[in-house]
Amino acid sequence: MKRTVLLLLAFVAIAAIAAGCDKFTQKRFDTMVMKGQAQWEVEKILGPPDTKWTRKWRWVNVDKHFSGTVLFDAQGRVIGKAWNDSERQDTDPETEWRKGDWPAGGQGTGPQTTPGNTSTTTTEIVVP
């Protein structure tokens, strides 16, 4: 009986530790997600994204107040990433795209600058 209780407590402790292991961390994001990786590789490294668009995925940790964004090309390969928290605000990778980064064959029109409602302009990204 005593052995069964100890095994049960050990199992619960291991399950609690495993549940607390979060794949989405700044260290994993910075060191393991690289340009050219496939979408499945990124998901294996960081876990499933909280928001998934065709070419842009976003992970958010509300409790710890940080997020990460990864951009993909038309073939599903990483072309940019950005980390955001209270100490670090990476430039949105969409604003860093060069003309050569856009898909061939007119599948993307690149950044479109349109007048905003204020004296500043708004950059709108058109993604197929």
KOLGU-4560 file (N, C-alpha, C; in nm, 3 decimals, padded with zeros to 5 digits):
<recs>
<n_xx: 00.083 n_yy: -00.119 n_zz: 00.000 ca_xx: 00.000 ca_yy: 00.000 ca_zz: 00.000 c_xx: 00.087 c_yy: 00.126 c_zz: 00.000 mol: A seq: 1 type: MET>
<n_xx: 00.189 n_yy: 00.126 n_zz: 00.086 ca_xx: 00.278 ca_yy: 00.241 ca_zz: 00.095 c_xx: 00.352 c_yy: 00.262 c_zz: -00.037 mol: A seq: 2 type: LYS>
<n_xx: 00.392 n_yy: 00.153 n_zz: -00.100 ca_xx: 00.462 ca_yy: 00.160 ca_zz: -00.228 c_xx: 00.370 c_yy: 00.218 c_zz: -00.337 mol: A seq: 3 type: ARG>
<n_xx: 00.246 n_yy: 00.178 n_zz: -00.339 ca_xx: 00.149 ca_yy: 00.227 ca_zz: -00.437 c_xx: 00.129 c_yy: 00.379 c_zz: -00.422 mol: A seq: 4 type: THR>
<n_xx: 00.120 n_yy: 00.425 n_zz: -00.299 ca_xx: 00.102 ca_yy: 00.568 ca_zz: -00.274 c_xx: 00.226 c_yy: 00.645 c_zz: -00.321 mol: A seq: 5 type: VAL>
<n_xx: 00.345 n_yy: 00.593 n_zz: -00.293 ca_xx: 00.467 ca_yy: 00.658 ca_zz: -00.337 c_xx: 00.477 c_yy: 00.663 c_zz: -00.490 mol: A seq: 6 type: LEU>
<n_xx: 00.442 n_yy: 00.553 n_zz: -00.556 ca_xx: 00.442 ca_yy: 00.552 ca_zz: -00.702 c_xx: 00.342 c_yy: 00.651 c_zz: -00.759 mol: A seq: 7 type: LEU>
<n_xx: 00.226 n_yy: 00.659 n_zz: -00.697 ca_xx: 00.124 ca_yy: 00.754 ca_zz: -00.742 c_xx: 00.172 c_yy: 00.898 c_zz: -00.723 mol: A seq: 8 type: LEU>
<n_xx: 00.233 n_yy: 00.929 n_zz: -00.610 ca_xx: 00.287 ca_yy: 01.063 ca_zz: -00.586 c_xx: 00.399 c_yy: 01.096 c_zz: -00.685 mol: A seq: 9 type: LEU>
<n_xx: 00.485 n_yy: 00.999 n_zz: -00.714 ca_xx: 00.591 ca_yy: 01.021 ca_zz: -00.811 c_xx: 00.533 c_yy: 01.050 c_zz: -00.949 mol: A seq: 10 type: ALA>
<n_xx: 00.433 n_yy: 00.975 n_zz: -00.988 ca_xx: 00.368 ca_yy: 00.997 ca_zz: -01.118 c_xx: 00.307 c_yy: 01.136 c_zz: -01.125 mol: A seq: 11 type: PHE>
<n_xx: 00.238 n_yy: 01.177 n_zz: -01.018 ca_xx: 00.175 ca_yy: 01.310 ca_zz: -01.015 c_xx: 00.282 c_yy: 01.419 c_zz: -01.023 mol: A seq: 12 type: VAL>
<n_xx: 00.394 n_yy: 01.401 n_zz: -00.953 ca_xx: 00.502 ca_yy: 01.501 ca_zz: -00.956 c_xx: 00.562 c_yy: 01.513 c_zz: -01.095 mol: A seq: 13 type: ALA>
<n_xx: 00.585 n_yy: 01.400 n_zz: -01.161 ca_xx: 00.640 ca_yy: 01.402 ca_zz: -01.297 c_xx: 00.543 c_yy: 01.467 c_zz: -01.393 mol: A seq: 14 type: ILE>
<n_xx: 00.415 n_yy: 01.435 n_zz: -01.380 ca_xx: 00.313 ca_yy: 01.496 ca_zz: -01.467 c_xx: 00.306 c_yy: 01.646 c_zz: -01.445 mol: A seq: 15 type: ALA>
<n_xx: 00.317 n_yy: 01.691 n_zz: -01.321 ca_xx: 00.312 ca_yy: 01.835 ca_zz: -01.292 c_xx: 00.432 c_yy: 01.907 c_zz: -01.352 mol: A seq: 16 type: ALA>
<n_xx: 00.550 n_yy: 01.845 n_zz: -01.342 ca_xx: 00.670 ca_yy: 01.905 ca_zz: -01.399 c_xx: 00.659 c_yy: 01.912 c_zz: -01.551 mol: A seq: 17 type: ILE>
<n_xx: 00.611 n_yy: 01.805 n_zz: -01.612 ca_xx: 00.596 ca_yy: 01.801 ca_zz: -01.758 c_xx: 00.495 c_yy: 01.904 c_zz: -01.806 mol: A seq: 18 type: ALA>
<n_xx: 00.388 n_yy: 01.922 n_zz: -01.731 ca_xx: 00.286 ca_yy: 02.021 ca_zz: -01.769 c_xx: 00.342 c_yy: 02.162 c_zz: -01.761 mol: A seq: 19 type: ALA>
<n_xx: 00.438 n_yy: 02.185 n_zz: -01.671 ca_xx: 00.496 ca_yy: 02.317 ca_zz: -01.656 c_xx: 00.603 c_yy: 02.348 c_zz: -01.759 mol: A seq: 20 type: GLY>
<n_xx: 00.648 n_yy: 02.249 n_zz: -01.834 ca_xx: 00.752 ca_yy: 02.270 ca_zz: -01.935 c_xx: 00.690 c_yy: 02.336 c_zz: -02.057 mol: A seq: 21 type: CYS>
<n_xx: 00.732 n_yy: 02.457 n_zz: -02.083 ca_xx: 00.678 ca_yy: 02.532 ca_zz: -02.196 c_xx: 00.781 c_yy: 02.533 c_zz: -02.307 mol: A seq: 22 type: ASP>
<n_xx: 00.742 n_yy: 02.490 n_zz: -02.425 ca_xx: 00.835 ca_yy: 02.490 ca_zz: -02.538 c_xx: 00.863 c_yy: 02.631 c_zz: -02.588 mol: A seq: 23 type: LYS>
<n_xx: 00.766 n_yy: 02.720 n_zz: -02.573 ca_xx: 00.781 ca_yy: 02.856 ca_zz: -02.625 c_xx: 00.855 c_yy: 02.943 c_zz: -02.523 mol: A seq: 24 type: PHE>
<n_xx: 00.986 n_yy: 02.952 n_zz: -02.540 ca_xx: 01.070 ca_yy: 03.035 ca_zz: -02.455 c_xx: 01.157 c_yy: 03.124 c_zz: -02.544 mol: A seq: 25 type: THR>
<n_xx: 01.210 n_yy: 03.231 n_zz: -02.487 ca_xx: 01.296 ca_yy: 03.321 ca_zz: -02.564 c_xx: 01.422 c_yy: 03.250 c_zz: -02.611 mol: A seq: 26 type: GLN>
<n_xx: 01.479 n_yy: 03.167 n_zz: -02.528 ca_xx: 01.601 ca_yy: 03.097 ca_zz: -02.565 c_xx: 01.577 c_yy: 03.004 c_zz: -02.684 mol: A seq: 27 type: LYS>
<n_xx: 01.469 n_yy: 02.926 n_zz: -02.680 ca_xx: 01.438 ca_yy: 02.836 ca_zz: -02.792 c_xx: 01.408 c_yy: 02.917 c_zz: -02.919 mol: A seq: 28 type: ARG>
<n_xx: 01.332 n_yy: 03.026 n_zz: -02.903 ca_xx: 01.295 ca_yy: 03.111 ca_zz: -03.016 c_xx: 01.420 c_yy: 03.169 c_zz: -03.082 mol: A seq: 29 type: PHE>
<n_xx: 01.511 n_yy: 03.224 n_zz: -03.000 ca_xx: 01.631 ca_yy: 03.290 ca_zz: -03.052 c_xx: 01.733 c_yy: 03.193 c_zz: -03.111 mol: A seq: 30 type: ASP>
<n_xx: 01.753 n_yy: 03.080 n_zz: -03.046 ca_xx: 01.863 ca_yy: 02.991 ca_zz: -03.086 c_xx: 01.823 c_yy: 02.878 c_zz: -03.177 mol: A seq: 31 type: THR>
<n_xx: 01.696 n_yy: 02.839 n_zz: -03.178 ca_xx: 01.658 ca_yy: 02.720 ca_zz: -03.254 c_xx: 01.575 c_yy: 02.748 c_zz: -03.379 mol: A seq: 32 type: MET>
<n_xx: 01.508 n_yy: 02.862 n_zz: -03.385 ca_xx: 01.429 ca_yy: 02.897 ca_zz: -03.504 c_xx: 01.518 c_yy: 02.979 c_zz: -03.597 mol: A seq: 33 type: VAL>
<n_xx: 01.542 n_yy: 02.925 n_zz: -03.719 ca_xx: 01.633 ca_yy: 02.990 ca_zz: -03.813 c_xx: 01.570 c_yy: 03.001 c_zz: -03.952 mol: A seq: 34 type: MET>
<n_xx: 01.621 n_yy: 03.097 n_zz: -04.028 ca_xx: 01.573 ca_yy: 03.113 ca_zz: -04.165 c_xx: 01.591 c_yy: 02.984 c_zz: -04.242 mol: A seq: 35 type: LYS>
<n_xx: 01.492 n_yy: 02.953 n_zz: -04.324 ca_xx: 01.498 ca_yy: 02.834 ca_zz: -04.407 c_xx: 01.430 c_yy: 02.712 c_zz: -04.348 mol: A seq: 36 type: GLY>
<n_xx: 01.397 n_yy: 02.715 n_zz: -04.218 ca_xx: 01.331 ca_yy: 02.600 ca_zz: -04.158 c_xx: 01.188 c_yy: 02.587 c_zz: -04.207 mol: A seq: 37 type: GLN>
<n_xx: 01.140 n_yy: 02.464 n_zz: -04.213 ca_xx: 01.002 ca_yy: 02.436 ca_zz: -04.254 c_xx: 00.906 c_yy: 02.464 c_zz: -04.138 mol: A seq: 38 type: ALA>
<n_xx: 00.780 n_yy: 02.485 n_zz: -04.171 ca_xx: 00.679 ca_yy: 02.514 ca_zz: -04.069 c_xx: 00.672 c_yy: 02.401 c_zz: -03.966 mol: A seq: 39 type: GLN>
<n_xx: 00.678 n_yy: 02.278 n_zz: -04.010 ca_xx: 00.668 ca_yy: 02.165 ca_zz: -03.915 c_xx: 00.785 c_yy: 02.165 c_zz: -03.817 mol: A seq: 40 type: TRP>
<n_xx: 00.903 n_yy: 02.210 n_zz: -03.863 ca_xx: 01.018 ca_yy: 02.216 ca_zz: -03.773 c_xx: 00.998 c_yy: 02.322 c_zz: -03.665 mol: A seq: 41 type: GLU>
<n_xx: 00.945 n_yy: 02.437 n_zz: -03.705 ca_xx: 00.920 ca_yy: 02.545 ca_zz: -03.610 c_xx: 00.815 c_yy: 02.501 c_zz: -03.507 mol: A seq: 42 type: VAL>
<n_xx: 00.711 n_yy: 02.434 n_zz: -03.554 ca_xx: 00.607 ca_yy: 02.388 ca_zz: -03.462 c_xx: 00.662 c_yy: 02.282 c_zz: -03.366 mol: A seq: 43 type: GLU>
<n_xx: 00.753 n_yy: 02.200 n_zz: -03.413 ca_xx: 00.815 ca_yy: 02.100 ca_zz: -03.327 c_xx: 00.901 c_yy: 02.167 c_zz: -03.219 mol: A seq: 44 type: LYS>
<n_xx: 00.966 n_yy: 02.277 n_zz: -03.254 ca_xx: 01.053 ca_yy: 02.349 ca_zz: -03.160 c_xx: 00.972 c_yy: 02.429 c_zz: -03.058 mol: A seq: 45 type: ILE>
<n_xx: 00.872 n_yy: 02.504 n_zz: -03.105 ca_xx: 00.799 ca_yy: 02.597 ca_zz: -03.018 c_xx: 00.663 c_yy: 02.549 c_zz: -02.972 mol: A seq: 46 type: LEU>
<n_xx: 00.615 n_yy: 02.440 n_zz: -03.031 ca_xx: 00.480 ca_yy: 02.395 ca_zz: -03.002 c_xx: 00.383 c_yy: 02.463 c_zz: -03.097 mol: A seq: 47 type: GLY>
<n_xx: 00.255 n_yy: 02.427 n_zz: -03.091 ca_xx: 00.157 ca_yy: 02.487 ca_zz: -03.182 c_xx: 00.141 c_yy: 02.637 c_zz: -03.156 mol: A seq: 48 type: PRO>
<n_xx: 00.132 n_yy: 02.717 n_zz: -03.263 ca_xx: 00.115 ca_yy: 02.862 ca_zz: -03.243 c_xx: -00.024 c_yy: 02.895 c_zz: -03.190 mol: A seq: 49 type: PRO>
<n_xx: -00.033 n_yy: 03.010 n_zz: -03.124 ca_xx: -00.163 ca_yy: 03.057 ca_zz: -03.076 c_xx: -00.248 c_yy: 03.112 c_zz: -03.189 mol: A seq: 50 type: ASP>
<n_xx: -00.181 n_yy: 03.173 n_zz: -03.286 ca_xx: -00.249 ca_yy: 03.227 ca_zz: -03.405 c_xx: -00.172 c_yy: 03.181 c_zz: -03.527 mol: A seq: 51 type: THR>
<n_xx: -00.246 n_yy: 03.131 n_zz: -03.625 ca_xx: -00.181 ca_yy: 03.078 ca_zz: -03.745 c_xx: -00.249 c_yy: 03.134 c_zz: -03.869 mol: A seq: 52 type: LYS>
<n_xx: -00.177 n_yy: 03.222 n_zz: -03.939 ca_xx: -00.221 ca_yy: 03.267 ca_zz: -04.070 c_xx: -00.144 c_yy: 03.186 c_zz: -04.173 mol: A seq: 53 type: TRP>
<n_xx: -00.171 n_yy: 03.205 n_zz: -04.300 ca_xx: -00.104 ca_yy: 03.129 ca_zz: -04.404 c_xx: 00.046 c_yy: 03.142 c_zz: -04.397 mol: A seq: 54 type: THR>
<n_xx: 00.096 n_yy: 03.264 n_zz: -04.381 ca_xx: 00.241 ca_yy: 03.286 ca_zz: -04.386 c_xx: 00.295 c_yy: 03.353 c_zz: -04.260 mol: A seq: 55 type: ARG>
<n_xx: 00.215 n_yy: 03.364 n_zz: -04.156 ca_xx: 00.258 ca_yy: 03.430 ca_zz: -04.033 c_xx: 00.198 c_yy: 03.355 c_zz: -03.914 mol: A seq: 56 type: LYS>
<n_xx: 00.286 n_yy: 03.310 n_zz: -03.823 ca_xx: 00.242 ca_yy: 03.242 ca_zz: -03.702 c_xx: 00.284 c_yy: 03.325 c_zz: -03.583 mol: A seq: 57 type: TRP>
<n_xx: 00.201 n_yy: 03.318 n_zz: -03.476 ca_xx: 00.231 ca_yy: 03.398 ca_zz: -03.357 c_xx: 00.207 c_yy: 03.314 c_zz: -03.231 mol: A seq: 58 type: ARG>
<n_xx: 00.304 n_yy: 03.321 n_zz: -03.140 ca_xx: 00.295 ca_yy: 03.256 ca_zz: -03.010 c_xx: 00.285 c_yy: 03.367 c_zz: -02.905 mol: A seq: 59 type: TRP>
<n_xx: 00.202 n_yy: 03.347 n_zz: -02.803 ca_xx: 00.183 ca_yy: 03.447 ca_zz: -02.699 c_xx: 00.182 c_yy: 03.377 c_zz: -02.562 mol: A seq: 60 type: VAL>
<n_xx: 00.258 n_yy: 03.432 n_zz: -02.468 ca_xx: 00.250 ca_yy: 03.388 ca_zz: -02.330 c_xx: 00.195 c_yy: 03.505 c_zz: -02.251 mol: A seq: 61 type: ASN>
<n_xx: 00.066 n_yy: 03.500 n_zz: -02.224 ca_xx: -00.003 ca_yy: 03.611 ca_zz: -02.157 c_xx: 00.046 c_yy: 03.627 c_zz: -02.014 mol: A seq: 62 type: VAL>
<n_xx: 00.069 n_yy: 03.517 n_zz: -01.945 ca_xx: 00.112 ca_yy: 03.523 ca_zz: -01.805 c_xx: 00.248 c_yy: 03.590 c_zz: -01.789 mol: A seq: 63 type: ASP>
<n_xx: 00.339 n_yy: 03.563 n_zz: -01.880 ca_xx: 00.475 ca_yy: 03.619 ca_zz: -01.870 c_xx: 00.495 c_yy: 03.741 c_zz: -01.959 mol: A seq: 64 type: LYS>
<n_xx: 00.392 n_yy: 03.781 n_zz: -02.033 ca_xx: 00.392 ca_yy: 03.903 ca_zz: -02.114 c_xx: 00.499 c_yy: 03.904 c_zz: -02.224 mol: A seq: 65 type: HIS>
<n_xx: 00.506 n_yy: 03.798 n_zz: -02.303 ca_xx: 00.594 ca_yy: 03.800 ca_zz: -02.419 c_xx: 00.528 c_yy: 03.728 c_zz: -02.536 mol: A seq: 66 type: PHE>
<n_xx: 00.577 n_yy: 03.759 n_zz: -02.656 ca_xx: 00.523 ca_yy: 03.697 ca_zz: -02.777 c_xx: 00.632 c_yy: 03.684 c_zz: -02.882 mol: A seq: 67 type: SER>
<n_xx: 00.607 n_yy: 03.599 n_zz: -02.979 ca_xx: 00.699 ca_yy: 03.580 ca_zz: -03.089 c_xx: 00.621 c_yy: 03.560 c_zz: -03.218 mol: A seq: 68 type: GLY>
<n_xx: 00.674 n_yy: 03.612 n_zz: -03.325 ca_xx: 00.612 ca_yy: 03.601 ca_zz: -03.457 c_xx: 00.713 c_yy: 03.543 c_zz: -03.554 mol: A seq: 69 type: THR>
<n_xx: 00.667 n_yy: 03.449 n_zz: -03.637 ca_xx: 00.753 ca_yy: 03.390 ca_zz: -03.740 c_xx: 00.682 c_yy: 03.405 c_zz: -03.874 mol: A seq: 70 type: VAL>
<n_xx: 00.756 n_yy: 03.453 n_zz: -03.975 ca_xx: 00.703 ca_yy: 03.468 ca_zz: -04.110 c_xx: 00.758 c_yy: 03.358 c_zz: -04.200 mol: A seq: 71 type: LEU>
<n_xx: 00.674 n_yy: 03.312 n_zz: -04.292 ca_xx: 00.713 ca_yy: 03.207 ca_zz: -04.385 c_xx: 00.695 c_yy: 03.255 c_zz: -04.528 mol: A seq: 72 type: PHE>
<n_xx: 00.774 n_yy: 03.199 n_zz: -04.619 ca_xx: 00.755 ca_yy: 03.229 ca_zz: -04.761 c_xx: 00.645 c_yy: 03.138 c_zz: -04.816 mol: A seq: 73 type: ASP>
<n_xx: 00.622 n_yy: 03.146 n_zz: -04.947 ca_xx: 00.515 ca_yy: 03.069 ca_zz: -05.010 c_xx: 00.538 c_yy: 02.918 c_zz: -05.000 mol: A seq: 74 type: ALA>
<n_xx: 00.663 n_yy: 02.876 n_zz: -04.981 ca_xx: 00.695 ca_yy: 02.734 ca_zz: -04.969 c_xx: 00.691 c_yy: 02.687 c_zz: -04.823 mol: A seq: 75 type: GLN>
<n_xx: 00.657 n_yy: 02.775 n_zz: -04.730 ca_xx: 00.647 ca_yy: 02.739 ca_zz: -04.589 c_xx: 00.780 c_yy: 02.736 c_zz: -04.517 mol: A seq: 76 type: GLY>
<n_xx: 00.877 n_yy: 02.816 n_zz: -04.562 ca_xx: 01.009 ca_yy: 02.825 ca_zz: -04.500 c_xx: 01.022 c_yy: 02.958 c_zz: -04.426 mol: A seq: 77 type: ARG>
<n_xx: 01.090 n_yy: 02.957 n_zz: -04.312 ca_xx: 01.108 ca_yy: 03.078 ca_zz: -04.231 c_xx: 01.187 c_yy: 03.183 c_zz: -04.309 mol: A seq: 78 type: VAL>
<n_xx: 01.134 n_yy: 03.306 n_zz: -04.312 ca_xx: 01.205 ca_yy: 03.417 ca_zz: -04.374 c_xx: 01.225 c_yy: 03.533 c_zz: -04.276 mol: A seq: 79 type: ILE>
<n_xx: 01.166 n_yy: 03.525 n_zz: -04.159 ca_xx: 01.184 ca_yy: 03.630 ca_zz: -04.061 c_xx: 01.116 c_yy: 03.594 c_zz: -03.930 mol: A seq: 80 type: GLY>
<n_xx: 01.161 n_yy: 03.659 n_zz: -03.821 ca_xx: 01.101 ca_yy: 03.636 ca_zz: -03.690 c_xx: 01.119 c_yy: 03.760 c_zz: -03.604 mol: A seq: 81 type: LYS>
<n_xx: 01.033 n_yy: 03.775 n_zz: -03.503 ca_xx: 01.042 ca_yy: 03.888 ca_zz: -03.412 c_xx: 00.997 c_yy: 03.845 c_zz: -03.273 mol: A seq: 82 type: ALA>
<n_xx: 01.070 n_yy: 03.891 n_zz: -03.171 ca_xx: 01.039 ca_yy: 03.864 ca_zz: -03.030 c_xx: 00.995 c_yy: 03.995 c_zz: -02.966 mol: A seq: 83 type: TRP>
<n_xx: 00.894 n_yy: 03.991 n_zz: -02.881 ca_xx: 00.848 ca_yy: 04.111 ca_zz: -02.812 c_xx: 00.818 c_yy: 04.080 c_zz: -02.666 mol: A seq: 84 type: ASN>
<n_xx: 00.878 n_yy: 04.158 n_zz: -02.578 ca_xx: 00.846 ca_yy: 04.153 ca_zz: -02.435 c_xx: 00.870 c_yy: 04.292 c_zz: -02.377 mol: A seq: 85 type: ASP>
<n_xx: 00.865 n_yy: 04.304 n_zz: -02.245 ca_xx: 00.878 ca_yy: 04.436 ca_zz: -02.184 c_xx: 01.017 c_yy: 04.497 c_zz: -02.201 mol: A seq: 86 type: SER>
<n_xx: 01.119 n_yy: 04.413 n_zz: -02.225 ca_xx: 01.255 ca_yy: 04.463 ca_zz: -02.240 c_xx: 01.303 c_yy: 04.468 c_zz: -02.384 mol: A seq: 87 type: GLU>
<n_xx: 01.245 n_yy: 04.390 n_zz: -02.470 ca_xx: 01.294 ca_yy: 04.378 ca_zz: -02.608 c_xx: 01.178 c_yy: 04.385 c_zz: -02.706 mol: A seq: 88 type: ARG>
<n_xx: 01.190 n_yy: 04.473 n_zz: -02.803 ca_xx: 01.089 ca_yy: 04.488 ca_zz: -02.907 c_xx: 01.158 c_yy: 04.475 c_zz: -03.042 mol: A seq: 89 type: GLN>
<n_xx: 01.162 n_yy: 04.355 n_zz: -03.097 ca_xx: 01.222 ca_yy: 04.337 ca_zz: -03.229 c_xx: 01.138 c_yy: 04.408 c_zz: -03.334 mol: A seq: 90 type: ASP>
<n_xx: 01.203 n_yy: 04.447 n_zz: -03.441 ca_xx: 01.132 ca_yy: 04.507 ca_zz: -03.553 c_xx: 01.043 c_yy: 04.401 c_zz: -03.616 mol: A seq: 91 type: THR>
<n_xx: 00.922 n_yy: 04.439 n_zz: -03.649 ca_xx: 00.830 ca_yy: 04.345 ca_zz: -03.714 c_xx: 00.895 c_yy: 04.296 c_zz: -03.843 mol: A seq: 92 type: ASP>
<n_xx: 00.911 n_yy: 04.164 n_zz: -03.858 ca_xx: 00.983 ca_yy: 04.114 ca_zz: -03.976 c_xx: 00.917 c_yy: 04.151 c_zz: -04.108 mol: A seq: 93 type: PRO>
<n_xx: 00.786 n_yy: 04.179 n_zz: -04.107 ca_xx: 00.720 ca_yy: 04.218 ca_zz: -04.232 c_xx: 00.776 c_yy: 04.349 c_zz: -04.285 mol: A seq: 94 type: GLU>
<n_xx: 00.817 n_yy: 04.439 n_zz: -04.197 ca_xx: 00.869 ca_yy: 04.568 ca_zz: -04.244 c_xx: 01.011 c_yy: 04.555 c_zz: -04.294 mol: A seq: 95 type: THR>
<n_xx: 01.077 n_yy: 04.443 n_zz: -04.265 ca_xx: 01.215 ca_yy: 04.422 ca_zz: -04.310 c_xx: 01.223 c_yy: 04.345 c_zz: -04.442 mol: A seq: 96 type: GLU>
<n_xx: 01.110 n_yy: 04.301 n_zz: -04.494 ca_xx: 01.113 ca_yy: 04.224 ca_zz: -04.619 c_xx: 01.169 c_yy: 04.310 c_zz: -04.731 mol: A seq: 97 type: TRP>
<n_xx: 01.257 n_yy: 04.249 n_zz: -04.807 ca_xx: 01.307 ca_yy: 04.316 ca_zz: -04.927 c_xx: 01.227 c_yy: 04.264 c_zz: -05.046 mol: A seq: 98 type: ARG>
<n_xx: 01.235 n_yy: 04.335 n_zz: -05.156 ca_xx: 01.160 ca_yy: 04.295 ca_zz: -05.275 c_xx: 01.192 c_yy: 04.151 c_zz: -05.314 mol: A seq: 99 type: LYS>
<n_xx: 01.316 n_yy: 04.108 n_zz: -05.301 ca_xx: 01.355 ca_yy: 03.972 ca_zz: -05.336 c_xx: 01.296 c_yy: 03.866 c_zz: -05.246 mol: A seq: 100 type: GLY>
<n_xx: 01.245 n_yy: 03.904 n_zz: -05.128 ca_xx: 01.187 ca_yy: 03.807 ca_zz: -05.036 c_xx: 01.043 c_yy: 03.771 c_zz: -05.072 mol: A seq: 101 type: ASP>
<n_xx: 00.982 n_yy: 03.852 n_zz: -05.157 ca_xx: 00.843 ca_yy: 03.825 ca_zz: -05.192 c_xx: 00.835 c_yy: 03.710 c_zz: -05.291 mol: A seq: 102 type: TRP>
<n_xx: 00.727 n_yy: 03.633 n_zz: -05.288 ca_xx: 00.715 ca_yy: 03.519 ca_zz: -05.378 c_xx: 00.718 c_yy: 03.560 c_zz: -05.524 mol: A seq: 103 type: PRO>
<n_xx: 00.774 n_yy: 03.474 n_zz: -05.607 ca_xx: 00.779 ca_yy: 03.501 ca_zz: -05.751 c_xx: 00.641 c_yy: 03.485 c_zz: -05.813 mol: A seq: 104 type: ALA>
<n_xx: 00.625 n_yy: 03.537 n_zz: -05.932 ca_xx: 00.502 ca_yy: 03.518 ca_zz: -06.008 c_xx: 00.388 c_yy: 03.609 c_zz: -05.965 mol: A seq: 105 type: GLY>
<n_xx: 00.419 n_yy: 03.719 n_zz: -05.898 ca_xx: 00.314 ca_yy: 03.813 ca_zz: -05.862 c_xx: 00.222 c_yy: 03.764 c_zz: -05.752 mol: A seq: 106 type: GLY>
<n_xx: 00.266 n_yy: 03.667 n_zz: -05.672 ca_xx: 00.179 ca_yy: 03.616 ca_zz: -05.567 c_xx: 00.170 c_yy: 03.712 c_zz: -05.448 mol: A seq: 107 type: GLN>
<n_xx: 00.259 n_yy: 03.806 n_zz: -05.439 ca_xx: 00.254 ca_yy: 03.907 ca_zz: -05.335 c_xx: 00.290 c_yy: 04.040 c_zz: -05.397 mol: A seq: 108 type: GLY>
<n_xx: 00.228 n_yy: 04.145 n_zz: -05.351 ca_xx: 00.254 ca_yy: 04.275 ca_zz: -05.413 c_xx: 00.350 c_yy: 04.359 c_zz: -05.331 mol: A seq: 109 type: THR>
<n_xx: 00.396 n_yy: 04.308 n_zz: -05.217 ca_xx: 00.489 ca_yy: 04.384 ca_zz: -05.135 c_xx: 00.416 c_yy: 04.487 c_zz: -05.050 mol: A seq: 110 type: GLY>
<n_xx: 00.492 n_yy: 04.561 n_zz: -04.972 ca_xx: 00.430 ca_yy: 04.660 ca_zz: -04.885 c_xx: 00.362 c_yy: 04.770 c_zz: -04.965 mol: A seq: 111 type: PRO>
<n_xx: 00.243 n_yy: 04.805 n_zz: -04.922 ca_xx: 00.167 ca_yy: 04.912 ca_zz: -04.984 c_xx: 00.153 c_yy: 05.024 c_zz: -04.882 mol: A seq: 112 type: GLN>
<n_xx: 00.203 n_yy: 05.142 n_zz: -04.912 ca_xx: 00.191 ca_yy: 05.254 ca_zz: -04.820 c_xx: 00.069 c_yy: 05.335 c_zz: -04.857 mol: A seq: 113 type: THR>
<n_xx: -00.019 n_yy: 05.351 n_zz: -04.758 ca_xx: -00.142 ca_yy: 05.426 ca_zz: -04.781 c_xx: -00.154 c_yy: 05.531 c_zz: -04.671 mol: A seq: 114 type: THR>
<n_xx: -00.216 n_yy: 05.644 n_zz: -04.701 ca_xx: -00.232 ca_yy: 05.747 ca_zz: -04.598 c_xx: -00.318 c_yy: 05.695 c_zz: -04.483 mol: A seq: 115 type: PRO>
<n_xx: -00.280 n_yy: 05.726 n_zz: -04.361 ca_xx: -00.358 ca_yy: 05.688 ca_zz: -04.244 c_xx: -00.451 c_yy: 05.801 c_zz: -04.205 mol: A seq: 116 type: GLY>
<n_xx: -00.520 n_yy: 05.784 n_zz: -04.095 ca_xx: -00.613 ca_yy: 05.885 ca_zz: -04.047 c_xx: -00.542 c_yy: 05.999 c_zz: -03.975 mol: A seq: 117 type: ASN>
<n_xx: -00.411 n_yy: 05.985 n_zz: -03.950 ca_xx: -00.335 ca_yy: 06.090 ca_zz: -03.884 c_xx: -00.227 c_yy: 06.139 c_zz: -03.978 mol: A seq: 118 type: THR>
<n_xx: -00.134 n_yy: 06.214 n_zz: -03.926 ca_xx: -00.028 ca_yy: 06.267 ca_zz: -04.011 c_xx: 00.075 c_yy: 06.160 c_zz: -04.048 mol: A seq: 119 type: SER>
<n_xx: 00.067 n_yy: 06.043 n_zz: -03.986 ca_xx: 00.160 ca_yy: 05.935 ca_zz: -04.021 c_xx: 00.100 c_yy: 05.849 c_zz: -04.129 mol: A seq: 120 type: THR>
<n_xx: 00.181 n_yy: 05.763 n_zz: -04.185 ca_xx: 00.130 ca_yy: 05.670 ca_zz: -04.286 c_xx: 00.125 c_yy: 05.530 c_zz: -04.228 mol: A seq: 121 type: THR>
<n_xx: 00.040 n_yy: 05.448 n_zz: -04.287 ca_xx: 00.023 ca_yy: 05.311 ca_zz: -04.243 c_xx: 00.078 c_yy: 05.220 c_zz: -04.351 mol: A seq: 122 type: THR>
<n_xx: 00.157 n_yy: 05.121 n_zz: -04.311 ca_xx: 00.207 ca_yy: 05.024 ca_zz: -04.407 c_xx: 00.118 c_yy: 04.902 c_zz: -04.405 mol: A seq: 123 type: THR>
<n_xx: 00.067 n_yy: 04.868 n_zz: -04.519 ca_xx: -00.024 ca_yy: 04.755 ca_zz: -04.532 c_xx: 00.047 c_yy: 04.646 c_zz: -04.610 mol: A seq: 124 type: GLU>
<n_xx: 00.050 n_yy: 04.525 n_zz: -04.559 ca_xx: 00.115 ca_yy: 04.413 ca_zz: -04.626 c_xx: 00.008 c_yy: 04.329 c_zz: -04.694 mol: A seq: 125 type: ILE>
<n_xx: 00.024 n_yy: 04.305 n_zz: -04.823 ca_xx: -00.070 ca_yy: 04.223 ca_zz: -04.897 c_xx: -00.008 c_yy: 04.085 c_zz: -04.914 mol: A seq: 126 type: VAL>
<n_xx: -00.070 n_yy: 03.984 n_zz: -04.853 ca_xx: -00.019 ca_yy: 03.847 ca_zz: -04.859 c_xx: -00.128 c_yy: 03.759 c_zz: -04.917 mol: A seq: 127 type: VAL>
<n_xx: -00.094 n_yy: 03.679 n_zz: -05.018 ca_xx: -00.196 ca_yy: 03.594 ca_zz: -05.080 c_xx: -00.249 c_yy: 03.490 c_zz: -04.983 mol: A seq: 128 type: PRO>
</recs>
